[in-house]
């Protein structure tokens, strides 16, 4: 019994400690704080309705003007900035959401200006009715922004958004004139308490509209998390609570002041989200992009890719010093209207591109390296059948030479040989696919295509022999290259494993090129009949007797090339 009790006590302590550790996590705390901002005001309002003796009366006309005016001014600023972003991207969602902000900000400002004993002498309907009318109008615009906007609806919003804005501003101006001038129907006071049923109906409608809007934007946030989307979700929830508390409150009492504070908090949360986004990006460019439609974000991302591709094109075409790359990246960022953070990323990308490009080109043929840098998906395993010309070359007598010389001297000679022939292969449009000791394999017509790939390969072989001759002459007993070339279909692409792969050409064409290279003599270029058929008639060649080789049923006919 005692043991069981001790185990229970220890287990309870461990569970409690684990629970405390969970609730102390930053993410959980942030969620709790966020939920608290929504739950506490609602609970407080219900409590004040149940206990009306604590719903104290406090009237301060100037404080009311300042609080409401500051909140509406903040919302109006956000609406104007969002409208500018909507114009920049031609985004229907941002247009509608900006109209929602302008609506609630404008009518709230009308409510502030109609404060008794400020611009008007007494309380009027213009003072009491402005806020619920503004909240309803804003809810309609916000709900419209959250629905699935088809291309047809987007086009309609783009064509008519200015008309909607003008109509909204005109109604506000008319409200202001009628309210301040004391004209009917806004000249008589309208107590909220006497219109409770109407306000409850409006509160239900606004709650459904704002709640649906908040849920829709929360789903967008789940798909692509962004602080601005959370700001919109929070603002919509607080505006729904604002209308609920307004329907329950009594003028100049705590419940009445509470919905003023809730509406100000709604705008404040949205402004805080905008500030966080600004600090993250370093500029107002793209401040509201996260809220935009999927099509807009796709266009923005496409613009970013085009900016990077434009920078890559410049770097390819020009030899740019490291100090100049940052300036060039900044110019490209300005041209494509990128944010400060995106500018920095673009500059880092420029440096990374140069490093990767140099690294790839050190280990890969330039054509293969360029394709990988431009499109990494080309590194995937697989291939295609293509007509190619394969060049094989190795050093005849290399084994005997390496046995008689120091390894460092052998490697040095190999590097001098390859240093002479690789630029020639690249210059002729060939792709060096591998070095195997003293042998090299190059493919023509893949990945870059050339209609005259056979001529290029033969010319490359002749130039290689001419280039390595002086190097071999300078080293007594140095081995000499022999070159074999064949033209035909081959599977070209990437082979290997996920951890390591190689671009190459596979098939009988490659195997036959290796057989021909084995038949060639030092300082010669020997080609197959198919390669000879692709050469011009003026090529100086001598047909060699047919030779039986492995895996061939018929004698292999070759041609010794003297000149093109």
C-alpha positions as CSV (number, residue, x, y, z in Angstrom):
1,X,0.0,0.0,0.0
2,X,2.7,2.4,0.9
3,X,4.8,1.4,-2.1
4,X,1.8,2.0,-4.4
5,X,1.2,5.3,-2.8
6,X,4.8,6.3,-3.3
7,X,4.8,5.3,-6.9
8,X,1.6,7.3,-7.4
9,X,3.2,10.3,-5.8
10,X,6.3,10.1,-7.9
11,X,4.3,9.5,-11.0
12,X,2.1,12.5,-10.2
13,X,5.1,14.7,-9.7
14,X,6.7,13.6,-13.0
15,X,3.5,14.1,-14.9
16,X,3.1,17.6,-13.3
17,X,6.6,18.5,-14.2
18,X,6.1,17.3,-17.8
19,X,2.9,19.3,-18.0
20,X,4.6,22.5,-16.7
21,X,7.4,22.0,-19.2
22,X,4.9,21.7,-22.0
23,X,3.0,24.8,-21.0
24,X,6.3,26.7,-20.7
25,X,7.1,26.2,-24.4
26,X,7.2,29.5,-26.3
27,X,4.8,28.2,-29.0
28,X,2.2,27.2,-26.4
29,X,2.6,30.4,-24.5
30,X,2.1,32.4,-27.7
31,X,-1.1,30.5,-28.4
32,X,-2.4,31.1,-24.9
33,X,-1.6,34.8,-25.0
34,X,-3.3,35.1,-28.4
35,X,-6.4,33.2,-27.2
36,X,-6.5,35.3,-24.1
37,X,-6.8,38.5,-26.1
38,X,-10.0,37.0,-27.7
39,X,-11.5,35.2,-24.7
40,X,-10.9,37.7,-21.8
41,X,-12.9,40.6,-23.4
42,X,-15.8,38.3,-24.2
43,X,-15.9,36.9,-20.7
44,X,-15.7,40.4,-19.3
45,X,-18.5,41.7,-21.3
46,X,-20.8,38.8,-20.4
47,X,-19.9,39.3,-16.7
48,X,-20.8,43.0,-16.9
49,X,-24.2,42.1,-18.5
50,X,-24.9,39.6,-15.7
51,X,-23.7,42.1,-13.0
52,X,-24.8,45.5,-14.3
53,X,-24.0,47.2,-11.0
54,X,-20.3,47.0,-12.1
55,X,-21.0,48.5,-15.5
56,X,-19.9,51.9,-14.3
57,X,-20.8,55.1,-16.1
58,X,-17.9,57.3,-17.3
59,X,-18.4,60.1,-19.9
60,X,-15.4,61.9,-21.3
61,X,-16.1,63.4,-24.8
62,X,-12.5,64.4,-25.5
63,X,-11.1,61.0,-24.5
64,X,-13.6,59.4,-26.7
65,X,-12.7,61.5,-29.7
66,X,-9.0,60.8,-29.2
67,X,-9.3,57.0,-28.7
68,X,-11.7,56.5,-31.6
69,X,-9.9,58.9,-33.9
70,X,-6.5,57.2,-33.3
71,X,-7.9,53.8,-33.9
72,X,-9.7,54.8,-37.1
73,X,-6.7,56.7,-38.3
74,X,-4.6,53.6,-37.9
75,X,-7.1,51.4,-39.8
76,X,-7.3,54.0,-42.6
77,X,-3.5,54.0,-43.0
78,X,-3.5,50.2,-43.3
79,X,-6.4,50.4,-45.8
80,X,-4.5,52.9,-47.9
81,X,-1.3,50.9,-47.9
82,X,-3.1,47.7,-48.7
83,X,-4.9,49.4,-51.5
84,X,-1.5,50.4,-52.9
85,X,-0.3,46.8,-52.7
86,X,-3.5,45.7,-54.5
87,X,-2.8,48.1,-57.3
88,X,0.7,46.9,-57.6
89,X,-0.2,43.3,-58.0
90,X,-3.8,43.8,-59.3
91,X,-5.0,41.5,-56.5
92,X,-8.8,41.3,-56.0
93,X,-8.5,39.9,-52.4
94,X,-6.3,42.8,-51.3
95,X,-8.7,45.3,-52.9
96,X,-11.7,43.9,-51.1
97,X,-9.8,43.7,-47.7
98,X,-8.6,47.3,-48.1
99,X,-12.2,48.4,-48.7
100,X,-13.2,46.6,-45.5
101,X,-10.6,48.6,-43.6
102,X,-11.6,51.9,-45.2
103,X,-15.3,51.1,-44.4
104,X,-14.7,50.4,-40.7
105,X,-12.1,53.2,-40.3
106,X,-14.3,55.7,-42.1
107,X,-17.5,55.1,-40.2
108,X,-15.6,54.9,-36.9
109,X,-14.1,58.3,-37.7
110,X,-17.6,59.6,-38.3
111,X,-18.6,58.2,-34.9
112,X,-15.7,60.1,-33.4
113,X,-16.5,63.4,-35.2
114,X,-20.1,63.2,-34.1
115,X,-19.1,63.0,-30.4
116,X,-21.4,65.4,-28.5
117,X,-20.0,68.8,-27.5
118,X,-17.1,68.5,-30.0
119,X,-18.4,69.3,-33.5
120,X,-22.1,68.9,-32.6
121,X,-24.0,70.2,-29.6
122,X,-25.9,67.1,-28.7
123,X,-26.1,63.4,-29.3
124,X,-27.5,62.3,-32.7
125,X,-28.2,59.2,-34.7
126,X,-25.0,60.0,-36.7
127,X,-23.1,59.4,-33.5
128,X,-24.7,56.1,-32.5
129,X,-25.4,54.4,-35.8
130,X,-22.1,55.0,-37.5
131,X,-20.2,52.2,-35.9
132,X,-22.6,49.3,-36.5
133,X,-23.2,50.5,-40.1
134,X,-19.4,50.6,-40.6
135,X,-18.9,47.2,-39.0
136,X,-21.5,45.6,-41.2
137,X,-20.1,47.2,-44.4
138,X,-16.6,46.1,-43.5
139,X,-17.9,42.5,-42.7
140,X,-19.4,42.3,-46.2
141,X,-16.2,43.4,-47.9
142,X,-14.1,41.1,-45.7
143,X,-16.3,38.1,-46.3
144,X,-16.1,38.8,-50.1
145,X,-12.3,38.9,-49.9
146,X,-12.2,35.4,-48.2
147,X,-14.3,33.5,-50.7
148,X,-12.9,31.6,-53.6
149,X,-12.5,34.3,-56.2
150,X,-12.8,32.8,-59.7
151,X,-11.0,34.6,-62.6
152,X,-14.4,36.1,-63.5
153,X,-14.9,37.5,-60.0
154,X,-11.4,38.8,-59.9
155,X,-11.9,40.6,-63.2
156,X,-15.1,42.1,-61.9
157,X,-13.4,43.4,-58.7
158,X,-10.5,44.8,-60.8
159,X,-13.0,46.7,-63.1
160,X,-15.2,48.0,-60.3
161,X,-13.0,48.5,-57.2
162,X,-12.7,52.2,-57.9
163,X,-16.4,52.6,-58.2
164,X,-16.9,50.7,-54.9
165,X,-14.3,53.0,-53.2
166,X,-16.0,56.1,-54.6
167,X,-19.4,54.9,-53.5
168,X,-18.1,54.1,-50.0
169,X,-16.4,57.5,-49.6
170,X,-19.4,59.3,-51.0
171,X,-21.7,57.6,-48.5
172,X,-19.3,58.6,-45.7
173,X,-19.2,62.2,-46.9
174,X,-23.0,62.3,-47.1
175,X,-23.2,60.8,-43.6
176,X,-20.7,63.5,-42.3
177,X,-22.6,66.4,-43.8
178,X,-26.0,65.2,-42.7
179,X,-24.8,64.3,-39.2
180,X,-22.8,67.5,-38.5
181,X,-25.5,69.7,-40.1
182,X,-28.2,68.1,-37.9
183,X,-30.3,67.1,-40.8
184,X,-32.8,64.2,-40.8
185,X,-32.8,61.3,-40.4
186,X,-29.6,61.6,-38.4
187,X,-30.6,64.6,-36.3
188,X,-32.5,62.7,-33.5
189,X,-30.7,60.8,-30.8
190,X,-30.8,57.0,-31.1
191,X,-30.1,55.2,-27.9
192,X,-28.5,51.8,-28.3
193,X,-30.6,50.4,-25.5
194,X,-33.8,51.2,-27.3
195,X,-32.6,49.4,-30.5
196,X,-31.3,46.2,-28.9
197,X,-33.2,43.8,-31.1
198,X,-31.8,45.4,-34.3
199,X,-28.3,45.4,-32.9
200,X,-28.6,41.8,-31.9
201,X,-29.6,40.9,-35.5
202,X,-26.7,42.9,-36.8
203,X,-24.3,41.3,-34.3
204,X,-25.4,37.8,-35.4
205,X,-24.9,38.7,-39.1
206,X,-21.5,40.4,-38.4
207,X,-20.3,37.5,-36.3
208,X,-21.1,35.0,-39.0
209,X,-19.4,37.1,-41.6
210,X,-16.3,37.9,-39.6
211,X,-16.1,34.4,-38.2
212,X,-16.2,32.9,-41.6
213,X,-13.6,35.3,-42.9
214,X,-11.3,34.5,-39.9
215,X,-11.7,30.8,-40.6
216,X,-10.9,31.2,-44.3
217,X,-7.8,33.2,-43.6
218,X,-6.7,30.7,-40.9
219,X,-6.9,27.9,-43.5
220,X,-4.7,30.0,-45.8
221,X,-2.3,30.5,-42.9
222,X,-2.2,26.7,-42.4
223,X,-1.2,26.3,-46.0
224,X,1.4,29.1,-46.1
225,X,2.1,30.4,-42.6
226,X,2.6,34.2,-42.4
227,X,2.4,36.8,-39.6
228,X,0.1,39.0,-41.7
229,X,-2.4,36.2,-42.1
230,X,-2.5,35.8,-38.3
231,X,-3.0,39.5,-38.0
232,X,-6.0,39.4,-40.3
233,X,-7.5,36.4,-38.4
234,X,-7.1,38.2,-35.1
235,X,-8.5,41.4,-36.4
236,X,-11.6,39.6,-37.8
237,X,-12.2,37.8,-34.5
238,X,-11.9,41.1,-32.5
239,X,-14.2,42.9,-34.9
240,X,-16.8,40.2,-34.4
241,X,-16.5,40.6,-30.7
242,X,-16.8,44.4,-31.1
243,X,-20.2,44.0,-32.7
244,X,-21.3,41.5,-30.0
245,X,-20.3,43.8,-27.1
246,X,-21.8,46.8,-28.9
247,X,-25.1,45.0,-29.0
248,X,-24.9,44.2,-25.3
249,X,-23.4,47.5,-24.0
250,X,-24.9,50.7,-22.6
251,X,-23.8,54.1,-23.7
252,X,-20.9,55.7,-21.8
253,X,-20.6,52.7,-19.5
254,X,-17.8,50.1,-19.3
255,X,-19.4,47.8,-21.8
256,X,-19.7,50.8,-24.2
257,X,-16.0,51.7,-23.8
258,X,-15.0,48.0,-24.2
259,X,-16.2,47.8,-27.8
260,X,-14.2,50.9,-28.6
261,X,-11.1,49.3,-27.1
262,X,-11.8,46.0,-28.9
263,X,-12.0,47.8,-32.3
264,X,-8.8,49.7,-31.6
265,X,-7.1,46.4,-30.7
266,X,-8.3,44.8,-33.9
267,X,-6.5,47.6,-35.9
268,X,-3.6,47.4,-33.5
269,X,-3.0,43.7,-34.1
270,X,-3.1,44.2,-37.8
271,X,-0.6,47.1,-37.5
272,X,1.6,45.0,-35.3
273,X,1.6,42.2,-37.8
274,X,2.5,44.7,-40.5
275,X,5.3,46.0,-38.4
276,X,6.7,42.5,-37.8
277,X,6.5,41.8,-41.5
278,X,8.3,45.1,-42.2
279,X,11.1,44.2,-39.7
280,X,11.5,40.8,-41.3
281,X,11.6,42.2,-44.9
282,X,13.3,45.5,-44.2
283,X,11.0,47.4,-46.5
284,X,7.3,48.0,-47.2
285,X,7.6,46.2,-50.5
286,X,5.5,43.0,-50.3
287,X,4.1,43.9,-46.9
288,X,0.7,42.4,-47.7
289,X,1.8,39.8,-50.3
290,X,1.2,36.9,-47.9
291,X,-2.6,37.8,-47.7
292,X,-2.9,37.9,-51.5
293,X,-4.4,35.3,-53.8
294,X,-2.4,32.2,-54.9
295,X,-2.1,33.6,-58.4
296,X,-0.5,36.8,-57.1
297,X,2.0,34.9,-54.9
298,X,2.8,32.7,-57.9
299,X,3.5,35.8,-60.0
300,X,5.7,37.3,-57.3
301,X,7.7,34.0,-57.0
302,X,8.0,33.9,-60.7
303,X,9.3,37.5,-60.6
304,X,11.9,36.4,-58.0
305,X,13.0,33.5,-60.2
306,X,13.3,35.8,-63.2
307,X,15.4,38.2,-61.1
308,X,17.7,35.4,-60.1
309,X,17.8,34.1,-63.7
310,X,18.5,37.7,-65.0
311,X,21.4,38.0,-62.5
312,X,22.8,34.6,-63.5
313,X,22.6,35.6,-67.2
314,X,24.7,38.7,-66.4
315,X,27.2,36.7,-64.4
316,X,27.6,34.3,-67.3
317,X,28.1,36.9,-69.9
318,X,30.4,39.1,-67.8
319,X,33.4,38.5,-65.6
320,X,32.2,40.3,-62.4
321,X,34.6,41.0,-59.5
322,X,33.3,40.0,-56.0
323,X,32.8,43.7,-55.0
324,X,30.8,44.3,-58.1
325,X,28.4,41.4,-57.6
326,X,26.7,43.1,-54.6
327,X,26.1,46.3,-56.6
328,X,24.9,44.3,-59.6
329,X,22.5,42.3,-57.4
330,X,21.2,45.5,-55.9
331,X,20.5,46.9,-59.3
332,X,18.6,43.8,-60.3
333,X,16.6,43.9,-57.0
334,X,15.6,47.5,-57.8
335,X,14.6,46.5,-61.3
336,X,12.4,43.7,-60.0
337,X,11.1,45.7,-56.9
338,X,12.5,43.2,-54.3
339,X,12.6,43.8,-50.6
340,X,15.7,44.5,-48.6
341,X,15.8,40.9,-47.3
342,X,15.3,39.6,-50.9
343,X,18.1,41.9,-52.0
344,X,20.4,40.4,-49.5
345,X,19.4,36.9,-50.5
346,X,19.9,37.8,-54.2
347,X,23.4,39.1,-53.4
348,X,24.2,35.9,-51.5
349,X,22.8,33.9,-54.4
350,X,25.1,35.7,-56.8
351,X,28.1,34.7,-54.7
352,X,26.8,31.2,-54.3
353,X,26.2,30.9,-58.0
354,X,29.7,31.9,-58.8
355,X,31.1,29.4,-56.3
356,X,28.9,26.6,-57.4
357,X,29.5,27.4,-61.1
358,X,33.2,27.3,-60.5
359,X,33.0,24.1,-58.5
360,X,30.8,22.4,-61.0
361,X,33.0,23.4,-63.9
362,X,36.0,22.0,-62.1
363,X,34.5,18.6,-61.9
364,X,32.0,18.6,-64.8
365,X,32.0,19.5,-68.4
366,X,30.8,23.2,-68.7
367,X,27.7,22.2,-70.7
368,X,26.6,19.8,-67.9
369,X,27.5,22.2,-65.2
370,X,25.5,25.0,-66.8
371,X,22.5,22.8,-67.1
372,X,22.7,21.7,-63.5
373,X,23.1,25.3,-62.2
374,X,20.2,26.5,-64.3
375,X,17.9,23.5,-63.7
376,X,18.9,21.1,-60.8
377,X,16.2,18.7,-61.9
378,X,18.5,17.7,-64.8
379,X,20.6,15.8,-62.2
380,X,17.9,13.2,-61.8
381,X,18.8,9.7,-62.8
382,X,17.7,8.6,-66.3
383,X,18.4,9.3,-69.9
384,X,17.3,9.5,-73.5
385,X,18.4,7.9,-76.8
386,X,20.3,10.4,-78.9
387,X,22.6,10.3,-82.0
388,X,26.1,11.1,-80.6
389,X,29.7,10.9,-81.6
390,X,31.9,9.3,-78.9
391,X,35.6,10.1,-78.7
392,X,37.9,7.8,-76.8
393,X,41.6,8.5,-76.2
394,X,44.3,6.9,-74.1
395,X,48.1,7.0,-73.9
396,X,49.8,4.0,-75.6
397,X,52.7,2.8,-73.5
398,X,51.5,4.6,-70.4
399,X,51.8,1.5,-68.1
400,X,55.5,0.9,-68.9
401,X,56.2,4.7,-68.6
402,X,54.5,4.9,-65.2
403,X,56.5,1.9,-63.9
404,X,59.8,3.6,-64.8
405,X,59.1,7.1,-63.4
406,X,58.3,8.7,-60.1
407,X,54.5,8.9,-59.5
408,X,54.7,12.7,-59.1
409,X,56.3,13.0,-62.5
410,X,53.6,10.7,-64.0
411,X,50.8,12.8,-62.6
412,X,52.5,16.0,-63.7
413,X,52.7,14.7,-67.3
414,X,49.1,13.6,-67.2
415,X,47.9,17.0,-66.0
416,X,49.9,18.7,-68.8
417,X,48.4,16.4,-71.4
418,X,44.8,16.9,-70.1
419,X,45.5,20.6,-69.7
420,X,46.2,20.7,-73.4
421,X,43.3,18.5,-74.7
422,X,40.4,19.4,-72.4
423,X,40.2,23.0,-73.7
424,X,40.1,21.7,-77.2
425,X,37.3,19.3,-76.4
426,X,35.3,22.1,-74.9
427,X,36.1,24.5,-77.7
428,X,34.7,21.9,-80.2
429,X,31.5,21.6,-78.2
430,X,32.3,18.2,-76.7
431,X,31.4,17.0,-73.2
432,X,34.1,15.3,-71.2
433,X,32.3,12.6,-69.3
434,X,35.1,10.9,-67.5
435,X,38.8,10.5,-67.0
436,X,40.1,6.9,-66.3
437,X,43.7,7.1,-65.5
438,X,45.4,7.8,-68.8
439,X,42.1,7.6,-70.8
440,X,39.5,10.2,-71.5
441,X,36.0,9.9,-73.0
442,X,34.1,12.8,-74.6
443,X,30.7,12.9,-76.1
444,X,29.6,15.2,-78.9
445,X,25.9,16.3,-79.4
446,X,24.9,15.7,-75.8
447,X,23.8,17.5,-73.7
448,X,24.4,20.5,-76.1
449,X,23.3,19.6,-79.7
450,X,25.4,20.2,-82.8
451,X,24.3,19.1,-86.2
452,X,28.0,18.6,-87.3
453,X,28.9,16.7,-84.2
454,X,30.9,14.0,-86.1
455,X,33.0,16.7,-87.8
456,X,33.6,18.4,-84.5
457,X,34.8,15.2,-82.9
458,X,37.2,14.4,-85.7
459,X,38.6,17.9,-85.8
460,X,38.9,17.7,-82.0
461,X,41.0,14.4,-82.3
462,X,43.3,16.0,-84.9
463,X,43.8,19.1,-82.8
464,X,44.4,17.0,-79.7
465,X,47.3,15.1,-81.4
466,X,48.8,18.3,-82.6
467,X,48.6,19.9,-79.1
468,X,50.1,17.0,-77.2
469,X,53.0,16.3,-79.6
470,X,55.3,19.0,-78.3
471,X,54.6,18.0,-74.7
472,X,55.5,14.4,-75.5
473,X,58.6,15.5,-77.5
474,X,59.8,17.4,-74.4
475,X,59.7,14.2,-72.2
476,X,61.9,11.3,-73.4
477,X,60.0,8.1,-73.6
478,X,56.6,9.8,-73.0
479,X,53.5,7.8,-74.1
480,X,51.5,9.1,-77.1
481,X,47.7,9.5,-77.5
482,X,45.7,7.2,-79.7
483,X,42.2,8.3,-80.6
484,X,39.1,6.2,-81.6
485,X,35.8,7.8,-82.7
486,X,32.4,6.3,-83.5
487,X,29.0,7.8,-84.4
488,X,25.6,6.2,-83.6
489,X,22.7,6.1,-81.1
490,X,23.4,5.9,-77.4
491,X,21.6,6.3,-74.1
492,X,22.8,9.7,-72.7
493,X,22.0,10.9,-69.2
494,X,22.8,10.4,-65.6
495,X,23.6,7.0,-64.2
496,X,24.7,5.9,-60.7
497,X,22.9,6.2,-57.3
498,X,21.2,9.0,-55.3
499,X,24.5,9.5,-53.5
500,X,26.7,9.8,-56.6
501,X,26.0,9.9,-60.3
502,X,27.7,10.7,-63.6
503,X,26.6,12.0,-67.0
504,X,27.6,9.6,-69.7
505,X,26.7,7.8,-72.9
506,X,25.9,4.1,-72.8
507,X,25.4,1.5,-75.6
508,X,27.1,-0.2,-78.5
509,X,28.2,3.1,-79.9
510,X,30.4,3.8,-76.9
511,X,31.7,0.2,-76.8
512,X,32.6,0.3,-80.5
513,X,34.5,3.6,-79.9
514,X,36.5,1.9,-77.3
515,X,37.3,-1.0,-79.6
516,X,38.4,1.5,-82.4
517,X,40.6,3.3,-79.9
518,X,42.3,0.0,-79.0
519,X,43.0,-0.6,-82.8
520,X,44.5,2.9,-83.3
521,X,48.2,3.6,-83.3
522,X,49.9,6.3,-81.3
523,X,49.6,9.8,-82.8
524,X,46.6,8.7,-85.0
525,X,42.9,9.3,-85.2
526,X,40.9,6.2,-86.2
527,X,37.1,6.5,-87.0
528,X,34.3,4.1,-87.8
529,X,32.5,3.9,-91.1
530,X,29.5,5.7,-89.7
531,X,31.7,8.6,-88.6
532,X,33.4,8.7,-92.0
533,X,30.1,8.8,-93.7
534,X,29.3,12.0,-91.7
535,X,32.5,13.7,-92.8
536,X,32.7,15.9,-95.9
537,X,34.0,14.3,-99.1
538,X,37.1,16.4,-98.9
539,X,38.3,14.7,-95.7
540,X,41.6,12.9,-96.2
541,X,41.1,9.4,-94.9
542,X,42.4,5.9,-95.6
543,X,40.2,2.9,-95.2
544,X,41.7,0.2,-93.0
545,X,41.2,-3.6,-93.4
546,X,38.3,-5.0,-91.4
547,X,39.2,-6.5,-88.1
548,X,37.1,-8.9,-86.0
549,X,36.5,-7.5,-82.5
550,X,34.7,-8.7,-79.4
551,X,30.9,-8.9,-79.6
552,X,30.9,-8.1,-83.4
553,X,29.7,-10.7,-85.9
554,X,31.2,-8.8,-88.8
555,X,34.7,-7.3,-89.3
556,X,35.0,-3.7,-88.0
557,X,35.9,-1.4,-90.8
558,X,37.7,1.8,-89.8
559,X,39.2,4.8,-91.5
560,X,42.5,6.5,-90.6
561,X,42.0,10.3,-90.7
562,X,44.9,12.5,-91.9
563,X,43.0,15.8,-92.4
564,X,39.6,17.4,-92.8
